[in-house]
Amino acid sequence: MNREDFINFSRSTQPGRISLPRASTSSTGSASGDSNAQEGLLPIANIGRIMKEVLPPEAKVSKRAKETIQECTTEFIGFVTGEASERCRRERRKTVNGDDICHAMKSLGLDHYASAMHRYLQRYREGEELAAALNNRGRSPPLPDDDMIQIDVRAELSISRVLEKHGRK
């Protein structure tokens, strides 16, 4: 799939009408009882929290705005994941990994986000290796959040923009 397919897909589909795997249900009933979970949409509370983080403190976000972003993000994630899944199918693999997502973003013309995601993935893997090394030496990783490795996705995107502006990657 290429950038034109992505643009045509986004124009031709109705938000919230994609098929995503649904959360598994327990023996006691539905996963959350929420109609959004039944539709395969991301939790609206999380969407609202993320939206509020980038807005001024006094700003209000309407329910309809949250629902619109909820539908768009769900569709976007489904589209990128579908592209990554297709790559795995072609390569006869059953598991989609972070590198597949980065490759899918690049093939869809989302190079800027793919670069930021790739850097995030590298840092995540470095953190996992550090935690494994600490565990292997008989020490458990530090418990307080202050000592944990934190990765700021917005900062990664900013770095990517600066590098792109100066012609580096």
OpenMM code with the backbone's topology and positions (N, CA, C; nanometers):
from openmm import Vec3, app, unit

residues = "MET ASN ARG GLU ASP PHE ILE ASN PHE SER ARG SER THR GLN PRO GLY ARG ILE SER LEU PRO ARG ALA SER THR SER SER THR GLY SER ALA SER GLY ASP SER ASN ALA GLN GLU GLY LEU LEU PRO ILE ALA ASN ILE GLY ARG ILE MET LYS GLU VAL LEU PRO PRO GLU ALA LYS VAL SER LYS ARG ALA LYS GLU THR ILE GLN GLU CYS THR THR GLU PHE ILE GLY PHE VAL THR GLY GLU ALA SER GLU ARG CYS ARG ARG GLU ARG ARG LYS THR VAL ASN GLY ASP ASP ILE CYS HIS ALA MET LYS SER LEU GLY LEU ASP HIS TYR ALA SER ALA MET HIS ARG TYR LEU GLN ARG TYR ARG GLU GLY GLU GLU LEU ALA ALA ALA LEU ASN ASN ARG GLY ARG SER PRO PRO LEU PRO ASP ASP ASP MET ILE GLN ILE ASP VAL ARG ALA GLU LEU SER ILE SER ARG VAL LEU GLU LYS HIS GLY ARG LYS".split()
positions = [
    Vec3(0.0840, -0.1164, 0.0000),
    Vec3(0.0000, 0.0000, 0.0000),
    Vec3(0.0892, 0.1236, 0.0000),
    Vec3(0.0518, 0.2255, -0.0732),
    Vec3(0.1326, 0.3465, -0.0778),
    Vec3(0.0544, 0.4664, -0.0250),
    Vec3(0.1157, 0.5834, -0.0359),
    Vec3(0.0548, 0.7057, 0.0187),
    Vec3(-0.0793, 0.7368, -0.0473),
    Vec3(-0.0892, 0.7170, -0.1803),
    Vec3(-0.2151, 0.7437, -0.2508),
    Vec3(-0.3258, 0.6508, -0.2019),
    Vec3(-0.2909, 0.5222, -0.1784),
    Vec3(-0.3894, 0.4282, -0.1248),
    Vec3(-0.4393, 0.4744, 0.0112),
    Vec3(-0.3460, 0.5254, 0.0935),
    Vec3(-0.3833, 0.5745, 0.2258),
    Vec3(-0.4798, 0.6918, 0.2143),
    Vec3(-0.4489, 0.7860, 0.1268),
    Vec3(-0.5354, 0.9026, 0.1081),
    Vec3(-0.6716, 0.8598, 0.0561),
    Vec3(-0.6734, 0.7720, -0.0433),
    Vec3(-0.8012, 0.7239, -0.0970),
    Vec3(-0.8790, 0.6451, 0.0072),
    Vec3(-0.8080, 0.5650, 0.0857),
    Vec3(-0.8741, 0.4889, 0.1907),
    Vec3(-0.9388, 0.5821, 0.2924),
    Vec3(-0.8642, 0.6840, 0.3358),
    Vec3(-0.9172, 0.7732, 0.4381),
    Vec3(-1.0348, 0.8553, 0.3860),
    Vec3(-1.0392, 0.8824, 0.2569),
    Vec3(-1.1527, 0.9567, 0.1989),
    Vec3(-1.2756, 0.8673, 0.1825),
    Vec3(-1.2512, 0.7385, 0.1552),
    Vec3(-1.3625, 0.6513, 0.1193),
    Vec3(-1.4259, 0.5790, 0.2369),
    Vec3(-1.3600, 0.5789, 0.3519),
    Vec3(-1.4158, 0.5049, 0.4644),
    Vec3(-1.4874, 0.5966, 0.5607),
    Vec3(-1.5813, 0.5387, 0.6295),
    Vec3(-1.6515, 0.6136, 0.7328),
    Vec3(-1.5816, 0.5880, 0.8651),
    Vec3(-1.5583, 0.6931, 0.9447),
    Vec3(-1.4916, 0.6732, 1.0733),
    Vec3(-1.5656, 0.5712, 1.1591),
    Vec3(-1.4856, 0.4901, 1.2271),
    Vec3(-1.5428, 0.3923, 1.3191),
    Vec3(-1.5966, 0.2673, 1.2519),
    Vec3(-1.5752, 0.2524, 1.1220),
    Vec3(-1.6317, 0.1385, 1.0503),
    Vec3(-1.5278, 0.0335, 1.0141),
    Vec3(-1.4116, 0.0358, 1.0796),
    Vec3(-1.3117, -0.0653, 1.0493),
    Vec3(-1.3273, -0.1819, 1.1446),
    Vec3(-1.2720, -0.2937, 1.1081),
    Vec3(-1.2800, -0.4117, 1.1939),
    Vec3(-1.1468, -0.4298, 1.2641),
    Vec3(-1.1503, -0.4181, 1.3947),
    Vec3(-1.0326, -0.4439, 1.4756),
    Vec3(-1.0653, -0.5591, 1.5683),
    Vec3(-0.9624, -0.6318, 1.6126),
    Vec3(-0.9891, -0.7400, 1.7068),
    Vec3(-1.0531, -0.6836, 1.8329),
    Vec3(-1.1500, -0.7521, 1.8833),
    Vec3(-1.2179, -0.7055, 2.0043),
    Vec3(-1.1505, -0.7635, 2.1267),
    Vec3(-1.1649, -0.6915, 2.2347),
    Vec3(-1.1090, -0.7398, 2.3606),
    Vec3(-1.1768, -0.8712, 2.3963),
    Vec3(-1.0988, -0.9629, 2.4494),
    Vec3(-1.1582, -1.0906, 2.4869),
    Vec3(-1.2481, -1.0695, 2.6075),
    Vec3(-1.3518, -1.1481, 2.6141),
    Vec3(-1.4453, -1.1348, 2.7251),
    Vec3(-1.4179, -1.2428, 2.8268),
    Vec3(-1.4427, -1.2091, 2.9495),
    Vec3(-1.4253, -1.3080, 3.0558),
    Vec3(-1.5504, -1.3940, 3.0634),
    Vec3(-1.5466, -1.4902, 3.1503),
    Vec3(-1.6629, -1.5785, 3.1626),
    Vec3(-1.7811, -1.5076, 3.2282),
    Vec3(-1.7534, -1.3866, 3.2859),
    Vec3(-1.8608, -1.3166, 3.3553),
    Vec3(-1.9337, -1.2163, 3.2679),
    Vec3(-1.8855, -1.1906, 3.1484),
    Vec3(-1.9558, -1.0948, 3.0629),
    Vec3(-1.8623, -1.0228, 2.9693),
    Vec3(-1.9018, -0.9018, 2.9279),
    Vec3(-1.8245, -0.8268, 2.8297),
    Vec3(-1.6973, -0.7714, 2.8918),
    Vec3(-1.6040, -0.7274, 2.8051),
    Vec3(-1.4750, -0.6780, 2.8508),
    Vec3(-1.4910, -0.5555, 2.9388),
    Vec3(-1.5769, -0.4616, 2.9020),
    Vec3(-1.5926, -0.3428, 2.9838),
    Vec3(-1.7363, -0.2966, 2.9955),
    Vec3(-1.8243, -0.3527, 2.9177),
    Vec3(-1.9626, -0.3092, 2.9188),
    Vec3(-1.9835, -0.1816, 2.8393),
    Vec3(-1.8782, -0.1238, 2.7874),
    Vec3(-1.8827, 0.0011, 2.7130),
    Vec3(-1.9065, -0.0293, 2.5649),
    Vec3(-1.9936, 0.0488, 2.5009),
    Vec3(-2.0217, 0.0240, 2.3596),
    Vec3(-1.8992, 0.0492, 2.2739),
    Vec3(-1.8061, 0.1389, 2.3163),
    Vec3(-1.6847, 0.1628, 2.2397),
    Vec3(-1.5974, 0.0385, 2.2352),
    Vec3(-1.5887, -0.0341, 2.3467),
    Vec3(-1.5104, -0.1565, 2.3484),
    Vec3(-1.5711, -0.2577, 2.2522),
    Vec3(-1.7049, -0.2580, 2.2425),
    Vec3(-1.7719, -0.3505, 2.1533),
    Vec3(-1.7458, -0.3138, 2.0074),
    Vec3(-1.7255, -0.1857, 1.9797),
    Vec3(-1.6996, -0.1410, 1.8433),
    Vec3(-1.5523, -0.1469, 1.8070),
    Vec3(-1.4640, -0.1776, 1.9031),
    Vec3(-1.3213, -0.1832, 1.8757),
    Vec3(-1.2551, -0.0473, 1.8772),
    Vec3(-1.3173, 0.0526, 1.9404),
    Vec3(-1.2594, 0.1865, 1.9476),
    Vec3(-1.1695, 0.1992, 2.0701),
    Vec3(-1.0750, 0.2916, 2.0634),
    Vec3(-0.9902, 0.3199, 2.1779),
    Vec3(-1.0733, 0.3829, 2.2890),
    Vec3(-1.0341, 0.3662, 2.4138),
    Vec3(-1.1104, 0.4243, 2.5249),
    Vec3(-1.1160, 0.5774, 2.5169),
    Vec3(-1.2355, 0.6329, 2.5230),
    Vec3(-1.2531, 0.7769, 2.5064),
    Vec3(-1.1900, 0.8559, 2.6208),
    Vec3(-1.1816, 0.7978, 2.7398),
    Vec3(-1.1171, 0.8669, 2.8519),
    Vec3(-0.9687, 0.8905, 2.8219),
    Vec3(-0.9040, 0.7917, 2.7622),
    Vec3(-0.7628, 0.8074, 2.7247),
    Vec3(-0.7473, 0.9131, 2.6164),
    Vec3(-0.8363, 0.9123, 2.5196),
    Vec3(-0.8324, 1.0117, 2.4124),
    Vec3(-0.8465, 1.1516, 2.4711),
    Vec3(-0.9443, 1.1702, 2.5589),
    Vec3(-0.9662, 1.3005, 2.6207),
    Vec3(-0.8458, 1.3467, 2.7006),
    Vec3(-0.7839, 1.2548, 2.7747),
    Vec3(-0.6668, 1.2905, 2.8547),
    Vec3(-0.5510, 1.3352, 2.7654),
    Vec3(-0.5269, 1.2657, 2.6579),
    Vec3(-0.4190, 1.3023, 2.5657),
    Vec3(-0.4483, 1.4370, 2.5008),
    Vec3(-0.5723, 1.4600, 2.4614),
    Vec3(-0.6090, 1.5878, 2.4001),
    Vec3(-0.5866, 1.7026, 2.4983),
    Vec3(-0.6249, 1.6826, 2.6242),
    Vec3(-0.6109, 1.7887, 2.7247),
    Vec3(-0.4655, 1.8204, 2.7552),
    Vec3(-0.3774, 1.7230, 2.7406),
    Vec3(-0.2351, 1.7445, 2.7681),
    Vec3(-0.1730, 1.8486, 2.6759),
    Vec3(-0.2220, 1.8589, 2.5534),
    Vec3(-0.1610, 1.9509, 2.4574),
    Vec3(-0.2367, 2.0835, 2.4443),
    Vec3(-0.3463, 2.0966, 2.5171),
    Vec3(-0.4258, 2.2190, 2.5135),
    Vec3(-0.3984, 2.3036, 2.6367),
    Vec3(-0.4272, 2.4341, 2.6290),
    Vec3(-0.4138, 2.5181, 2.7487),
    Vec3(-0.5048, 2.4661, 2.8602),
    Vec3(-0.4680, 2.4881, 2.9861),
    Vec3(-0.5451, 2.4329, 3.0987),
    Vec3(-0.6920, 2.4761, 3.0997),
    Vec3(-0.7214, 2.5952, 3.0516),
    Vec3(-0.8588, 2.6433, 3.0552),
    Vec3(-0.9434, 2.5938, 2.9376),
    Vec3(-0.8815, 2.5254, 2.8440),
    Vec3(-0.9541, 2.4782, 2.7258),
    Vec3(-1.0475, 2.3627, 2.7619),
    Vec3(-1.1603, 2.3588, 2.6947),
    Vec3(-1.2579, 2.2509, 2.7120),
    Vec3(-1.2628, 2.1713, 2.5821),
    Vec3(-1.2881, 2.0425, 2.5933),
    Vec3(-1.2985, 1.9559, 2.4765),
    Vec3(-1.4380, 1.8946, 2.4769),
    Vec3(-1.5108, 1.9165, 2.3675),
    Vec3(-1.6479, 1.8646, 2.3602),
    Vec3(-1.6475, 1.7129, 2.3428),
    Vec3(-1.7571, 1.6529, 2.3788),
    Vec3(-1.7731, 1.5085, 2.3645),
    Vec3(-1.7605, 1.4690, 2.2183),
    Vec3(-1.8204, 1.5488, 2.1303),
    Vec3(-1.8146, 1.5180, 1.9864),
    Vec3(-1.6714, 1.5243, 1.9335),
    Vec3(-1.5921, 1.6210, 1.9831),
    Vec3(-1.4515, 1.6306, 1.9411),
    Vec3(-1.3745, 1.5062, 1.9846),
    Vec3(-1.3994, 1.4622, 2.1080),
    Vec3(-1.3338, 1.3410, 2.1573),
    Vec3(-1.3742, 1.2198, 2.0739),
    Vec3(-1.5021, 1.2110, 2.0414),
    Vec3(-1.5506, 1.0974, 1.9617),
    Vec3(-1.4892, 1.0976, 1.8224),
    Vec3(-1.4757, 1.2163, 1.7642),
    Vec3(-1.4169, 1.2266, 1.6301),
    Vec3(-1.2714, 1.1823, 1.6315),
    Vec3(-1.1956, 1.2313, 1.7284),
    Vec3(-1.0545, 1.1917, 1.7397),
    Vec3(-1.0452, 1.0428, 1.7721),
    Vec3(-1.1355, 0.9930, 1.8533),
    Vec3(-1.1388, 0.8506, 1.8866),
    Vec3(-1.1545, 0.7667, 1.7601),
    Vec3(-1.2473, 0.8057, 1.6757),
    Vec3(-1.2706, 0.7317, 1.5517),
    Vec3(-1.1503, 0.7420, 1.4576),
    Vec3(-1.0929, 0.8616, 1.4470),
    Vec3(-0.9783, 0.8817, 1.3572),
    Vec3(-0.8552, 0.8043, 1.4039),
    Vec3(-0.8254, 0.8092, 1.5338),
    Vec3(-0.7081, 0.7374, 1.5837),
    Vec3(-0.7254, 0.5867, 1.5703),
    Vec3(-0.8439, 0.5392, 1.5945),
    Vec3(-0.8699, 0.3965, 1.5795),
    Vec3(-0.8512, 0.3547, 1.4338),
    Vec3(-0.9013, 0.4356, 1.3423),
    Vec3(-0.8865, 0.4047, 1.2004),
    Vec3(-0.7399, 0.4104, 1.1583),
    Vec3(-0.6686, 0.5116, 1.2060),
    Vec3(-0.5269, 0.5264, 1.1731),
    Vec3(-0.4476, 0.4060, 1.2218),
    Vec3(-0.4681, 0.3677, 1.3469),
    Vec3(-0.3965, 0.2529, 1.4035),
    Vec3(-0.4306, 0.1256, 1.3263),
    Vec3(-0.5568, 0.1098, 1.2941),
    Vec3(-0.5976, -0.0070, 1.2168),
    Vec3(-0.5348, -0.0100, 1.0785),
    Vec3(-0.5239, 0.1070, 1.0157),
    Vec3(-0.4665, 0.1135, 0.8818),
    Vec3(-0.3174, 0.0815, 0.8836),
    Vec3(-0.2434, 0.1413, 0.9765),
    Vec3(-0.0994, 0.1152, 0.9864),
    Vec3(-0.0751, -0.0300, 1.0257),
    Vec3(-0.1517, -0.0797, 1.1207),
    Vec3(-0.1366, -0.2180, 1.1639),
    Vec3(-0.1714, -0.3154, 1.0514),
    Vec3(-0.2717, -0.2810, 0.9730),
    Vec3(-0.3079, -0.3648, 0.8590),
    Vec3(-0.1953, -0.3743, 0.7576),
    Vec3(-0.1291, -0.2621, 0.7325),
    Vec3(-0.0143, -0.2610, 0.6409),
    Vec3(0.0990, -0.3470, 0.6971),
    Vec3(0.1253, -0.3346, 0.8272),
    Vec3(0.2299, -0.4151, 0.8909),
    Vec3(0.1929, -0.5636, 0.8875),
    Vec3(0.0670, -0.5929, 0.9103),
    Vec3(0.0195, -0.7314, 0.9079),
    Vec3(0.0338, -0.7920, 0.7684),
    Vec3(0.0070, -0.7117, 0.6687),
    Vec3(0.0223, -0.7586, 0.5300),
    Vec3(0.1679, -0.7949, 0.5017),
    Vec3(0.2609, -0.7149, 0.5524),
    Vec3(0.4032, -0.7448, 0.5355),
    Vec3(0.4367, -0.8785, 0.6013),
    Vec3(0.3844, -0.8995, 0.7224),
    Vec3(0.4088, -1.0260, 0.7925),
    Vec3(0.3504, -1.1437, 0.7152),
    Vec3(0.2328, -1.1245, 0.6587),
    Vec3(0.1700, -1.2312, 0.5810),
    Vec3(0.2558, -1.2666, 0.4599),
    Vec3(0.3072, -1.1643, 0.3902),
    Vec3(0.3934, -1.1880, 0.2737),
    Vec3(0.5196, -1.2628, 0.3127),
    Vec3(0.5718, -1.2335, 0.4331),
    Vec3(0.6946, -1.2975, 0.4803),
    Vec3(0.6660, -1.4255, 0.5599),
    Vec3(0.5394, -1.4679, 0.5604),
    Vec3(0.4959, -1.5891, 0.6290),
    Vec3(0.5320, -1.5883, 0.7778),
    Vec3(0.5089, -1.4728, 0.8401),
    Vec3(0.5288, -1.4603, 0.9847),
    Vec3(0.3938, -1.4352, 1.0488),
    Vec3(0.3807, -1.4727, 1.1753),
    Vec3(0.2530, -1.4587, 1.2433),
    Vec3(0.2500, -1.3425, 1.3419),
    Vec3(0.3662, -1.2859, 1.3749),
    Vec3(0.3728, -1.1814, 1.4764),
    Vec3(0.4172, -1.0491, 1.4158),
    Vec3(0.3392, -0.9437, 1.4413),
    Vec3(0.3749, -0.8085, 1.3994),
    Vec3(0.4621, -0.7487, 1.5091),
    Vec3(0.5769, -0.6925, 1.4719),
    Vec3(0.6635, -0.6307, 1.5720),
    Vec3(0.6808, -0.4811, 1.5422),
    Vec3(0.7544, -0.4141, 1.6264),
    Vec3(0.7737, -0.2697, 1.6119),
    Vec3(0.8385, -0.2313, 1.4805),
    Vec3(0.9314, -0.3130, 1.4332),
    Vec3(0.9962, -0.2837, 1.3051),
    Vec3(0.8955, -0.2899, 1.1899),
    Vec3(0.7997, -0.3796, 1.2003),
    Vec3(0.6948, -0.3884, 1.0982),
    Vec3(0.6098, -0.2613, 1.0966),
    Vec3(0.5802, -0.2072, 1.2155),
    Vec3(0.5021, -0.0835, 1.2240),
    Vec3(0.5805, 0.0322, 1.1628),
    Vec3(0.7104, 0.0414, 1.1935),
    Vec3(0.7941, 0.1473, 1.1349),
    Vec3(0.7979, 0.1357, 0.9829),
    Vec3(0.8143, 0.0140, 0.9335),
    Vec3(0.8170, -0.0083, 0.7886),
    Vec3(0.6831, 0.0301, 0.7255),
    Vec3(0.5747, -0.0044, 0.7912),
    Vec3(0.4417, 0.0296, 0.7396),
    Vec3(0.4245, 0.1811, 0.7316),
    Vec3(0.4689, 0.2514, 0.8347),
    Vec3(0.4579, 0.3977, 0.8336),
    Vec3(0.5367, 0.4579, 0.7175),
    Vec3(0.6564, 0.4065, 0.6947),
    Vec3(0.7370, 0.4559, 0.5830),
    Vec3(0.6691, 0.4270, 0.4498),
    Vec3(0.6172, 0.3061, 0.4346),
    Vec3(0.5552, 0.2697, 0.3065),
    Vec3(0.4272, 0.3491, 0.2817),
    Vec3(0.3656, 0.4017, 0.3898),
    Vec3(0.2451, 0.4840, 0.3752),
    Vec3(0.2782, 0.6324, 0.3617),
    Vec3(0.4073, 0.6646, 0.3559),
    Vec3(0.4480, 0.8042, 0.3386),
    Vec3(0.4531, 0.8822, 0.4688),
    Vec3(0.4565, 0.8113, 0.5803),
    Vec3(0.4605, 0.8763, 0.7113),
    Vec3(0.6028, 0.8686, 0.7683),
    Vec3(0.7001, 0.9077, 0.6857),
    Vec3(0.8415, 0.8956, 0.7219),
    Vec3(0.8747, 0.9677, 0.8521),
    Vec3(0.8172, 1.0857, 0.8699),
    Vec3(0.8441, 1.1661, 0.9886),
    Vec3(0.8086, 1.0883, 1.1147),
    Vec3(0.6922, 1.0256, 1.1152),
    Vec3(0.6486, 0.9478, 1.2307),
    Vec3(0.7262, 0.8172, 1.2415),
    Vec3(0.7619, 0.7602, 1.1287),
    Vec3(0.8380, 0.6350, 1.1298),
    Vec3(0.9746, 0.6561, 1.1936),
    Vec3(1.0389, 0.7693, 1.1649),
    Vec3(1.1698, 0.7986, 1.2241),
    Vec3(1.1586, 0.8131, 1.3753),
    Vec3(1.0578, 0.8873, 1.4199),
    Vec3(1.0368, 0.9058, 1.5641),
    Vec3(1.0047, 0.7718, 1.6296),
    Vec3(0.9229, 0.6916, 1.5658),
    Vec3(0.8858, 0.5610, 1.6205),
    Vec3(1.0077, 0.4694, 1.6283),
    Vec3(1.0935, 0.4760, 1.5268),
    Vec3(1.2134, 0.3928, 1.5258),
    Vec3(1.3058, 0.4301, 1.6420),
    Vec3(1.3242, 0.5602, 1.6673),
    Vec3(1.4062, 0.6032, 1.7802),
    Vec3(1.3434, 0.5589, 1.9125),
    Vec3(1.2128, 0.5712, 1.9240),
    Vec3(1.1413, 0.5264, 2.0443),
    Vec3(1.1643, 0.3772, 2.0651),
    Vec3(1.1524, 0.3000, 1.9584),
    Vec3(1.1698, 0.1554, 1.9653),
    Vec3(1.3120, 0.1195, 2.0102),
    Vec3(1.4119, 0.1917, 1.9583),
    Vec3(1.5504, 0.1672, 1.9992),
    Vec3(1.5690, 0.1936, 2.1484),
    Vec3(1.5157, 0.3051, 2.1951),
    Vec3(1.5287, 0.3385, 2.3372),
    Vec3(1.4550, 0.2361, 2.4241),
    Vec3(1.3397, 0.1941, 2.3794),
    Vec3(1.2640, 0.0924, 2.4539),
    Vec3(1.3456, -0.0359, 2.4652),
    Vec3(1.4034, -0.0779, 2.3547),
    Vec3(1.4827, -0.2013, 2.3560),
    Vec3(1.6053, -0.1874, 2.4448),
    Vec3(1.6686, -0.0692, 2.4432),
    Vec3(1.7824, -0.0465, 2.5311),
    Vec3(1.7398, -0.0572, 2.6772),
    Vec3(1.6246, -0.0018, 2.7101),
    Vec3(1.5724, -0.0113, 2.8464),
    Vec3(1.5437, -0.1547, 2.8865),
    Vec3(1.4884, -0.2322, 2.7933),
    Vec3(1.4608, -0.3734, 2.8210),
    Vec3(1.5907, -0.4509, 2.8422),
    Vec3(1.6933, -0.4203, 2.7625),
    Vec3(1.8226, -0.4873, 2.7787),
    Vec3(1.8842, -0.4524, 2.9134),
    Vec3(1.8728, -0.3262, 2.9545),
    Vec3(1.9258, -0.2833, 3.0833),
    Vec3(1.8540, -0.3548, 3.1970),
    Vec3(1.7226, -0.3630, 3.1894),
    Vec3(1.6451, -0.4321, 3.2927),
    Vec3(1.6828, -0.5802, 3.2978),
    Vec3(1.7005, -0.6415, 3.1818),
    Vec3(1.7391, -0.7832, 3.1776),
    Vec3(1.8779, -0.8032, 3.2369),
    Vec3(1.9695, -0.7117, 3.2066),
    Vec3(2.1050, -0.7220, 3.2607),
    Vec3(2.1036, -0.7095, 3.4126),
    Vec3(2.0229, -0.6170, 3.4646),
    Vec3(2.0124, -0.6012, 3.6098),
    Vec3(1.9522, -0.7253, 3.6734),
    Vec3(1.8528, -0.7833, 3.6108),
    Vec3(1.7901, -0.9056, 3.6630),
    Vec3(1.8863, -1.0227, 3.6599),
    Vec3(1.9661, -1.0309, 3.5549),
    Vec3(2.0603, -1.1424, 3.5412),
    Vec3(2.1720, -1.1357, 3.6447),
    Vec3(2.2015, -1.0169, 3.6955),
    Vec3(2.3057, -1.0027, 3.7973),
    Vec3(2.2484, -1.0212, 3.9372),
    Vec3(2.1214, -1.0614, 3.9449),
    Vec3(2.0613, -1.0870, 4.0744),
    Vec3(2.0002, -0.9642, 4.1389),
    Vec3(1.9954, -0.8550, 4.0674),
    Vec3(1.9335, -0.7337, 4.1196),
    Vec3(1.8066, -0.7078, 4.0414),
    Vec3(1.7055, -0.6631, 4.1100),
    Vec3(1.5823, -0.6272, 4.0399),
    Vec3(1.5906, -0.4826, 3.9960),
    Vec3(1.5205, -0.4443, 3.8899),
    Vec3(1.5237, -0.3056, 3.8451),
    Vec3(1.4647, -0.2143, 3.9525),
    Vec3(1.5065, -0.0877, 3.9528),
    Vec3(1.4554, 0.0059, 4.0534),
    Vec3(1.3043, 0.0193, 4.0442),
    Vec3(1.2400, 0.0307, 4.1604),
    Vec3(1.0951, 0.0391, 4.1643),
    Vec3(1.0395, 0.1802, 4.1482),
    Vec3(1.0977, 0.2846, 4.2084),
    Vec3(1.0363, 0.4171, 4.1964),
    Vec3(1.0335, 0.4646, 4.0514),
    Vec3(0.9234, 0.5328, 4.0144),
    Vec3(0.9081, 0.5825, 3.8777),
    Vec3(1.0197, 0.6777, 3.8386),
    Vec3(1.0747, 0.7507, 3.9359),
    Vec3(1.1795, 0.8482, 3.9054),
    Vec3(1.3035, 0.7820, 3.8478),
    Vec3(1.3277, 0.6558, 3.8835),
    Vec3(1.4467, 0.5870, 3.8368),
    Vec3(1.4246, 0.5106, 3.7070),
    Vec3(1.3022, 0.5045, 3.6589),
    Vec3(1.2713, 0.4301, 3.5378),
    Vec3(1.3080, 0.5126, 3.4144),
    Vec3(1.3348, 0.4463, 3.3063),
    Vec3(1.3644, 0.5138, 3.1807),
    Vec3(1.2341, 0.5650, 3.1226),
    Vec3(1.2309, 0.6939, 3.0909),
    Vec3(1.1119, 0.7537, 3.0326),
    Vec3(1.1467, 0.8060, 2.8937),
    Vec3(1.0552, 0.7862, 2.8028),
    Vec3(1.0743, 0.8313, 2.6654),
    Vec3(0.9610, 0.9253, 2.6304),
    Vec3(0.9953, 1.0465, 2.5900),
    Vec3(0.8958, 1.1470, 2.5548),
    Vec3(0.8744, 1.1433, 2.4029),
    Vec3(0.7592, 1.0930, 2.3608),
    Vec3(0.7304, 1.0778, 2.2180),
    Vec3(0.7265, 1.2140, 2.1493),
    Vec3(0.6696, 1.3151, 2.2165),
    Vec3(0.6647, 1.4490, 2.1563),
    Vec3(0.8055, 1.5024, 2.1317),
    Vec3(0.8961, 1.4784, 2.2252),
    Vec3(1.0345, 1.5221, 2.2075),
    Vec3(1.0974, 1.4496, 2.0897),
    Vec3(1.0674, 1.3207, 2.0737),
    Vec3(1.1208, 1.2456, 1.9603),
    Vec3(1.0718, 1.3043, 1.8280),
    Vec3(0.9446, 1.3435, 1.8231),
    Vec3(0.8923, 1.4054, 1.7017),
    Vec3(0.9594, 1.5396, 1.6759),
    Vec3(0.9859, 1.6174, 1.7811),
    Vec3(1.0537, 1.7458, 1.7659),
    Vec3(1.1947, 1.7266, 1.7129),
    Vec3(1.2657, 1.6277, 1.7669),
    Vec3(1.4005, 1.5971, 1.7190),
    Vec3(1.3950, 1.5587, 1.5721),
    Vec3(1.2971, 1.4776, 1.5357),
    Vec3(1.2829, 1.4345, 1.3974),
    Vec3(1.2604, 1.5540, 1.3047),
    Vec3(1.1781, 1.6491, 1.3487),
    Vec3(1.1526, 1.7684, 1.2665),
    Vec3(1.2785, 1.8505, 1.2472),
    Vec3(1.3581, 1.8669, 1.3534),
    Vec3(1.4815, 1.9446, 1.3446),
    Vec3(1.5796, 1.8762, 1.2504),
    Vec3(1.5960, 1.7455, 1.2657),
    Vec3(1.6873, 1.6713, 1.1789),
    Vec3(1.6404, 1.6780, 1.0334),
    Vec3(1.5118, 1.6665, 1.0123),
    Vec3(1.4560, 1.6722, 0.8779),
    Vec3(1.4780, 1.8098, 0.8156),
    Vec3(1.4637, 1.9131, 0.8962),
    Vec3(1.4819, 2.0506, 0.8503),
    Vec3(1.6257, 2.0749, 0.8038),
    Vec3(1.7213, 2.0108, 0.8722),
    Vec3(1.8617, 2.0277, 0.8391),
    Vec3(1.9135, 1.9194, 0.7448),
    Vec3(1.8231, 1.8388, 0.6913),
    Vec3(1.8592, 1.7390, 0.5904),
    Vec3(1.9278, 1.6158, 0.6450),
    Vec3(1.9120, 1.5864, 0.7741),
    Vec3(1.9718, 1.4664, 0.8346),
    Vec3(1.8605, 1.3743, 0.8820),
    Vec3(1.8946, 1.2480, 0.8997),
    Vec3(1.7999, 1.1493, 0.9552),
    Vec3(1.8607, 1.0705, 1.0631),
] * unit.nanometer
topology = app.Topology()
chain = topology.addChain("A")
for resn in residues:
    res = topology.addResidue(resn, chain)
    for name in ("N", "CA", "C"):
        topology.addAtom(name, app.Element.getBySymbol(name[0]), res)
